[in-house]
């Protein structure tokens, strides 16, 4: 009887509270989740369940950075979850810790130390969060499902407006939305690594994900670091600083760059065309891969490696590939081949300093692999379960999401982090991308239709599918060009006089006015000019300010091939730019 009573009590604890439906289940504890929580802060009195392995915010992320010797972050000090962009600088100044912010490049803001950033996040962001955003459930989520009609009736909620979140213990929480704020990855290893590891003792060949440099006694040892990015540079610098003789091997020439990609990806400059012009997932993936063709290091790390090179604590062999690795019982023998053929490699990073060619072999006591990680939603058990029940197309491990909501098709499951790359772009794995994602999701959750599962339903995705953002039909379709060569108009002039803005385009060949088509929109325009052999196209999807469409005019000088577009403004305020 006692056993039966104990079992009954145990099952009772696993029964969900049917009288209460949570607003949000927030999965994650890293900077992505903190950015999302900061966006929700103060907007409404949300009832939130935060799911994380650690009770303290950023604990796992901080530990990961410390394991690979991160001293200063790569992102500037304005990239943080607080609503005031200058809050981190003010915090450093008030606490007299300005030395923990270092300027890496003239046009970039100072970089904060890892400790300063985490202290700031704890003091100025986490402490300001509402109590309902701080509570945490340390269990793992194992499944997310739609509610059945009887369950919706029991909870007194409309059909399709809620989901059931099941935890590893069997506990169930009913929630209107789940926001997944993680970036699941798997290690990328060279082909030779697995075979070499079989014949070597443990600990002498480690990937950066498995390495804790704080526990490595590398003084007086020889360490070979394979990789040419920030992680490789940090590990090489740390080992050299602690008395090791370091050899750094890079497949390409080391590239110095402050951020991992063009700054235009941090805002809407490149993101707008990314979503507007590249609509298939495969196209977007190739754009993202092209935005970061190889690993880079910033100026701060560049100069740290220079110091190690000058002190003969580091050897750098660039543009070389590892062809074979053998463990001979006491040390590694690493065979190298140059990827530049007979071209001489340079030991120093400045091109004027020549060094001998890549050696045939290098010996080392330890090999540290900084060969990176790849994003893959199938590496996370929860997302594998979701994919089985609500399949969406995966492109190289990235799920195809609803563009406007970043929602998983068929579920009120929203994603923040690197897995949103096909919608956010290359910045999805960094703070600017987290901000974009969090703002989109919070804006939707604050809407009156918060959130209706039917709103995030999509048709089953085909092999190549147009995403949510649809381009308006063009004035002239490709099949109407009749063999003419298409040219995008890049050179034109414009003037602003009182209420009129005039755009002057020079085709420099005869044309008929009937062959010039223009469409004026509230804050945009499109023009096609067809000549005998060519088709000239000008598209400005966003003008500096709105215009009065019905008053805009087209003027054509047929003989000289000149086109004037006269735009009528709402007021006589001067336009600083033509494009918005």
C-alpha positions in Angstrom: 0.0 0.0 0.0 2.9 2.4 0.8 4.5 1.6 -2.6 1.2 2.3 -4.4 0.9 5.6 -2.5 4.4 6.6 -3.3 3.9 5.8 -7.0 0.6 7.8 -7.0 2.4 10.9 -5.5 5.2 10.5 -8.0 2.8 10.5 -10.9 1.0 13.4 -9.5 4.2 15.5 -9.6 4.4 14.7 -13.3 0.9 16.0 -14.1 0.8 19.4 -15.6 -1.1 22.3 -14.0 -4.0 22.4 -16.4 -5.4 25.6 -15.0 -2.3 27.6 -16.1 -0.9 28.1 -19.6 2.5 29.7 -19.7 3.2 32.5 -22.2 6.7 31.4 -23.2 9.2 28.6 -22.6 12.7 30.0 -23.2 15.3 27.3 -24.0 18.9 28.4 -23.4 21.2 30.2 -21.1 23.8 31.8 -23.3 24.1 35.3 -24.8 21.4 34.5 -27.4 18.9 33.7 -24.6 19.9 36.8 -22.6 19.3 39.0 -25.7 15.9 37.5 -26.1 15.0 37.9 -22.4 16.2 41.5 -22.5 13.8 42.1 -25.5 10.9 40.7 -23.5 11.8 42.7 -20.4 9.2 45.3 -19.4 7.0 44.7 -22.5 4.3 42.7 -20.7 3.9 40.7 -17.5 5.0 37.5 -19.2 4.8 34.1 -17.5 8.0 32.6 -18.7 9.7 29.2 -18.0 13.5 29.3 -18.7 15.1 26.0 -19.4 18.8 25.7 -18.9 21.5 23.3 -17.5 22.9 26.1 -15.3 21.0 28.4 -13.0 23.3 31.4 -13.7 23.1 33.3 -17.0 26.0 32.9 -19.4 27.7 30.3 -17.2 28.2 27.7 -19.9 29.2 30.2 -22.5 31.7 31.9 -20.2 33.3 28.5 -19.3 33.5 27.6 -23.0 35.4 30.9 -23.8 37.7 30.4 -20.9 38.6 26.9 -22.0 40.0 28.2 -25.2 41.9 31.1 -23.7 39.6 34.0 -24.7 40.7 37.1 -22.8 39.0 39.9 -24.9 35.9 39.4 -27.0 36.0 40.1 -30.7 32.7 42.1 -30.7 32.9 45.8 -29.8 31.6 47.1 -26.5 28.3 48.3 -28.0 27.3 44.7 -28.7 25.5 43.6 -25.5 21.9 42.9 -24.4 21.3 46.2 -22.6 18.9 48.6 -24.3 21.5 51.5 -23.8 24.4 50.9 -26.2 26.8 52.9 -24.1 25.9 51.0 -20.9 28.9 48.7 -21.0 31.4 51.7 -21.4 29.6 53.5 -18.6 29.8 50.4 -16.4 33.6 50.1 -17.0 34.1 53.8 -16.3 32.1 53.8 -13.1 33.8 50.7 -11.8 37.2 52.1 -12.8 37.9 49.2 -15.2 38.6 51.1 -18.4 41.8 49.1 -18.8 39.6 46.1 -19.6 38.4 47.8 -22.8 41.1 47.7 -25.5 40.9 49.5 -28.9 41.8 47.0 -31.6 41.2 49.2 -34.7 40.7 52.9 -35.2 37.2 52.7 -36.7 36.0 50.1 -34.3 34.8 50.5 -30.7 36.9 49.2 -27.8 36.7 45.5 -27.1 35.7 44.4 -23.6 37.4 41.6 -21.7 35.4 38.5 -21.1 35.3 39.1 -17.3 34.1 42.7 -17.8 31.3 41.6 -20.2 30.0 38.8 -17.9 30.1 41.1 -14.8 28.3 43.8 -16.7 25.6 41.3 -17.9 25.1 40.1 -14.4 25.0 43.5 -12.7 23.1 45.6 -15.4 21.1 43.1 -17.4 20.2 40.1 -15.3 19.4 42.0 -12.2 17.0 44.2 -14.1 15.0 41.3 -15.5 11.6 40.6 -14.1 11.4 37.8 -11.6 9.4 35.7 -14.1 12.4 35.9 -16.6 14.9 34.7 -14.0 13.3 31.5 -12.8 14.8 28.4 -14.3 14.0 24.8 -14.9 17.1 22.7 -15.2 15.5 19.8 -16.9 15.9 19.1 -20.6 13.0 19.5 -23.1 12.5 16.3 -25.0 9.5 17.1 -27.2 7.2 19.9 -28.3 3.8 18.9 -29.7 0.6 20.4 -30.8 -2.4 20.1 -28.4 -5.2 17.8 -29.3 -8.7 19.1 -29.4 -9.7 17.5 -26.0 -6.6 19.1 -24.4 -7.5 22.5 -25.8 -11.0 22.1 -24.5 -9.7 21.2 -21.0 -7.4 24.2 -21.0 -10.1 26.5 -22.3 -7.9 27.8 -25.1 -8.8 28.1 -28.8 -7.7 25.2 -31.0 -4.1 25.7 -32.4 -3.0 28.5 -30.0 -1.0 26.4 -27.6 1.6 23.6 -27.5 2.7 20.9 -25.0 6.3 20.9 -23.8 7.5 17.7 -22.2 10.6 17.5 -20.0 13.0 14.6 -19.4 11.4 13.9 -16.0 7.9 13.5 -17.6 6.7 16.9 -16.4 4.6 18.8 -18.9 4.2 22.5 -19.4 1.6 24.1 -21.7 2.8 27.2 -23.4 1.7 29.6 -26.2 5.3 29.8 -27.6 8.7 28.2 -27.3 11.8 30.2 -28.1 14.9 28.1 -28.7 18.0 30.2 -28.1 20.9 27.8 -28.8 23.4 27.1 -31.6 23.9 23.3 -31.8 27.2 22.4 -33.5 29.4 19.4 -34.2 33.2 19.4 -34.4 34.8 19.5 -37.9 37.9 17.2 -37.9 40.5 16.7 -40.6 40.4 13.3 -42.3 43.7 12.2 -40.7 42.6 13.1 -37.2 40.5 10.1 -36.3 43.1 7.6 -37.6 45.9 9.3 -35.8 44.0 9.4 -32.6 43.6 5.6 -32.5 47.4 5.0 -32.1 48.1 7.8 -29.6 47.6 8.1 -25.8 44.7 10.3 -24.7 45.2 14.0 -24.4 48.0 14.4 -27.0 45.6 15.3 -29.9 42.6 17.4 -28.9 40.0 19.5 -30.7 39.4 23.0 -29.3 36.0 21.9 -28.1 37.5 19.2 -26.0 40.5 21.2 -24.8 40.8 23.2 -21.6 44.0 25.1 -22.0 43.9 26.1 -18.3 44.5 22.5 -17.3 47.3 21.8 -19.9 50.8 21.8 -18.6 52.5 22.8 -21.8 55.6 24.5 -20.3 58.7 23.3 -22.1 56.6 21.2 -24.5 56.2 21.5 -28.3 52.6 22.3 -29.4 51.4 22.3 -33.0 48.2 24.3 -33.5 46.3 23.5 -36.7 44.1 26.4 -37.9 44.2 30.0 -38.9 41.3 31.7 -37.1 40.7 33.4 -33.8 40.6 30.2 -31.8 43.8 28.9 -33.3 45.5 32.3 -32.6 44.3 32.4 -29.0 45.5 28.9 -28.3 48.9 29.5 -29.9 49.3 32.7 -28.0 48.3 31.1 -24.7 50.7 28.1 -25.2 53.6 30.4 -26.1 52.9 32.7 -23.1 53.1 29.7 -20.8 56.4 28.5 -21.9 55.7 26.2 -24.9 57.4 26.2 -28.3 54.5 26.6 -30.7 54.2 25.8 -34.4 51.0 27.2 -36.0 49.9 25.6 -39.3 47.4 27.3 -41.5 45.9 26.1 -44.8 45.5 29.7 -46.1 47.5 32.9 -45.5 46.5 34.4 -42.2 43.9 37.1 -42.9 43.5 40.2 -40.7 39.9 41.4 -40.3 38.2 43.0 -37.3 34.9 41.3 -37.7 34.2 37.9 -39.2 32.4 39.4 -42.2 31.5 42.7 -43.8 30.0 45.3 -41.4 27.1 45.7 -43.9 25.7 42.4 -42.6 25.2 43.8 -39.1 22.5 46.1 -40.3 20.1 46.3 -43.3 22.6 47.4 -45.9 23.3 43.9 -47.2 20.5 42.1 -45.4 17.7 43.7 -47.4 19.1 42.5 -50.7 19.9 39.1 -49.2 16.2 38.6 -48.4 14.8 40.4 -51.4 17.0 39.1 -54.3 18.1 35.6 -53.1 14.9 33.7 -52.4 15.9 30.0 -52.5 17.6 28.4 -49.5 20.5 27.2 -51.6 21.2 30.7 -53.0 21.1 32.1 -49.5 23.5 29.5 -48.2 26.0 30.2 -50.9 25.8 33.9 -50.1 26.5 33.3 -46.4 29.4 31.0 -47.2 30.9 33.6 -49.5 30.6 36.3 -46.8 33.1 34.3 -44.7 35.3 32.3 -47.1 38.0 31.7 -44.6 38.8 32.2 -40.9 40.2 35.6 -39.9 41.8 37.2 -36.8 41.5 40.8 -35.6 44.3 43.3 -35.2 44.6 42.7 -31.4 45.4 39.0 -31.9 47.5 39.7 -34.9 49.8 41.9 -32.8 50.0 39.3 -30.0 51.2 36.7 -32.5 53.7 39.2 -33.8 55.2 39.5 -30.3 55.5 35.7 -30.0 57.2 35.6 -33.5 59.7 38.2 -32.6 60.6 36.4 -29.3 61.0 33.1 -31.2 58.3 31.4 -29.1 56.2 30.8 -32.2 56.8 29.5 -35.8 54.1 30.2 -38.3 53.8 28.2 -41.5 51.1 29.6 -43.8 49.5 28.0 -46.9 50.4 24.5 -45.9 48.4 21.3 -45.6 48.9 18.3 -43.2 49.4 15.2 -45.4 50.2 12.6 -42.7 50.4 12.4 -38.9 52.2 9.6 -37.1 52.7 8.9 -33.4 56.1 7.3 -32.9 55.7 6.5 -29.2 56.8 9.7 -27.7 56.0 12.5 -30.1 54.1 13.4 -33.2 55.6 13.5 -36.7 53.6 15.8 -38.9 54.2 15.7 -42.7 53.4 19.0 -44.5 52.9 20.0 -48.1 52.7 23.6 -49.4 49.5 24.7 -51.0 51.4 27.3 -53.0 53.7 25.0 -54.9 57.2 26.5 -55.1 56.2 29.9 -53.8 58.1 30.8 -50.7 56.1 31.0 -47.5 56.5 33.9 -45.1 57.0 33.4 -41.4 56.1 36.9 -40.5 52.7 38.3 -41.4 53.9 41.3 -43.3 54.7 40.5 -46.9 58.2 42.1 -46.9 59.6 39.6 -44.3 60.6 36.4 -46.1 61.2 33.1 -44.4 62.1 29.6 -45.6 59.6 27.4 -47.4 57.3 25.0 -45.5 59.3 22.2 -44.0 58.7 18.6 -44.9 58.1 17.5 -41.3 57.3 19.1 -37.9 57.6 17.3 -34.6 55.4 18.1 -31.6 54.4 16.7 -28.2 50.8 17.9 -28.6 48.5 18.7 -31.5 45.6 21.1 -30.9 43.0 21.3 -33.6 41.3 24.7 -34.1 39.5 23.5 -37.2 36.1 24.9 -36.2 32.6 23.6 -35.8 29.6 23.3 -38.1 26.0 24.3 -37.3 23.6 21.4 -37.6 20.1 21.3 -36.0 20.1 17.5 -36.2 23.0 17.5 -33.6 20.4 18.5 -31.0 18.1 15.8 -29.8 15.1 18.1 -29.3 15.3 19.5 -32.8 15.7 16.0 -34.2 12.4 15.1 -32.6 10.7 18.2 -33.9 12.0 17.5 -37.4 10.6 13.9 -37.3 7.1 15.2 -36.4 7.1 18.5 -38.3 9.6 18.1 -41.1 11.0 21.1 -42.8 13.7 21.3 -45.4 17.3 21.2 -44.1 20.0 22.9 -46.2 23.5 21.8 -45.0 22.1 21.5 -41.4 20.1 24.8 -41.4 16.3 24.6 -41.2 14.2 26.6 -43.6 12.0 28.8 -41.3 9.2 31.3 -41.7 11.1 34.4 -42.8 9.0 37.0 -41.0 8.7 35.1 -37.7 11.7 32.8 -37.6 9.2 30.1 -36.7 9.5 26.4 -37.4 6.8 25.5 -39.9 3.8 23.9 -38.2 4.7 24.9 -34.6 4.9 28.1 -32.4 8.6 27.3 -32.0 10.8 30.3 -32.6 14.6 30.2 -33.1 17.4 32.7 -32.1 21.0 31.9 -33.0 23.1 30.5 -35.8 20.4 28.2 -37.1 18.4 31.2 -38.4 21.2 31.9 -41.0 18.9 31.2 -44.0 16.6 34.0 -42.8 19.0 36.4 -41.0 22.2 36.0 -43.0 25.8 35.5 -42.0 25.3 37.6 -38.8 22.9 35.0 -37.3 25.6 33.6 -35.1 26.6 36.9 -33.6 25.1 39.7 -31.5 23.6 41.8 -34.4 21.8 38.7 -35.7 20.5 37.8 -32.2 19.1 41.3 -31.9 17.4 41.1 -35.3 15.9 37.7 -34.4 14.8 38.7 -30.9 13.2 41.9 -32.2 11.2 40.0 -34.9 10.0 37.4 -32.4 9.1 39.8 -29.6 7.3 42.1 -32.0 5.1 39.2 -33.1 4.6 37.9 -29.6 3.4 41.3 -28.5 0.8 41.4 -31.3 -2.8 40.9 -30.6 -2.8 37.5 -32.4 -0.1 36.2 -29.9 0.9 33.6 -31.3 -1.6 31.5 -33.4 -0.2 28.3 -34.6 -2.0 28.6 -37.9 -0.1 31.8 -38.5 3.2 29.9 -38.6 1.8 27.0 -40.7 3.4 26.6 -44.1 2.9 24.2 -46.9 5.4 21.4 -47.1 8.6 22.8 -48.5 9.7 21.6 -51.9 13.2 21.2 -53.2 13.5 24.9 -54.1 11.0 27.1 -52.5 10.3 30.8 -52.4 10.5 32.0 -48.8 8.0 34.3 -47.1 9.3 37.6 -48.6 8.0 37.8 -52.1 9.3 40.2 -54.7 6.6 42.2 -56.6 6.1 41.3 -60.2 8.5 43.1 -62.5 7.3 45.6 -65.1 9.2 43.5 -67.7 9.8 39.8 -67.2 12.9 38.1 -68.5 11.0 36.3 -71.2 9.8 39.6 -72.6 13.3 40.9 -73.4 13.3 39.3 -76.8 17.0 38.5 -76.8 18.1 42.0 -75.6 21.1 42.3 -73.3 20.0 43.4 -69.8 22.0 46.2 -68.1 21.4 47.4 -64.5 21.6 51.2 -64.5 24.4 52.1 -62.0 25.3 55.6 -63.2 22.8 58.4 -63.0 22.5 61.9 -61.6 19.8 63.6 -59.5 18.9 67.0 -58.2 16.5 68.3 -55.5 14.6 71.5 -56.0 11.9 72.5 -53.6 9.1 69.9 -54.1 10.7 68.0 -57.0 13.5 65.5 -57.3 14.7 64.8 -60.8 16.6 61.6 -61.7 18.6 61.8 -65.0 19.5 58.6 -66.9 21.6 58.6 -70.0 21.2 55.6 -72.3 23.2 57.1 -75.1 21.3 55.4 -77.9 18.0 56.2 -79.6 14.8 54.8 -78.0 11.1 55.3 -78.3 9.0 56.7 -75.4 6.6 53.8 -75.8 9.5 51.4 -74.9 10.2 53.1 -71.6 8.1 51.8 -68.7 8.1 53.2 -65.2 6.3 52.3 -62.0 6.1 54.8 -59.2 5.4 53.5 -55.7 4.8 55.2 -52.4 8.5 55.1 -51.6 10.1 53.4 -54.5 10.3 53.1 -58.3 11.2 50.8 -61.1 12.2 51.7 -64.7 12.8 49.7 -67.9 14.1 51.3 -71.1 14.2 49.0 -74.2 16.3 49.8 -77.2 16.9 47.7 -80.3 19.7 45.5 -78.7 19.7 46.4 -75.0 17.4 46.5 -72.0 18.2 49.1 -69.2 16.8 48.5 -65.8 16.7 50.8 -62.7 15.1 49.7 -59.4 15.0 51.7 -56.2 12.9 49.6 -53.8 13.3 52.3 -51.0 13.6 56.0 -51.7 14.8 58.5 -49.1 11.2 59.6 -48.3 7.7 58.8 -49.6 6.5 60.5 -52.8 3.1 61.4 -54.4 2.8 58.7 -57.0 0.0 60.3 -59.0 2.1 63.6 -59.5 5.3 61.9 -60.7 6.2 62.2 -64.4 8.4 60.6 -67.0 10.2 62.6 -69.7 12.1 61.0 -72.6 14.4 62.6 -75.2 14.2 59.9 -77.9 16.9 61.2 -80.2 19.6 61.6 -77.5 18.6 58.6 -75.3 17.9 60.7 -72.2 15.3 59.8 -69.5 14.2 62.1 -66.7 12.1 60.9 -63.8 10.4 63.7 -61.9 9.4 62.8 -58.4 7.0 64.9 -56.4 7.7 65.1 -52.7 5.3 65.5 -49.8 7.2 68.6 -48.6 10.1 70.8 -49.6 12.6 69.4 -47.1 15.8 68.6 -48.8 16.7 65.0 -49.5 20.2 64.1 -48.3 20.2 60.8 -50.3 18.2 59.3 -53.1 18.0 55.9 -51.5 16.6 55.2 -48.1 
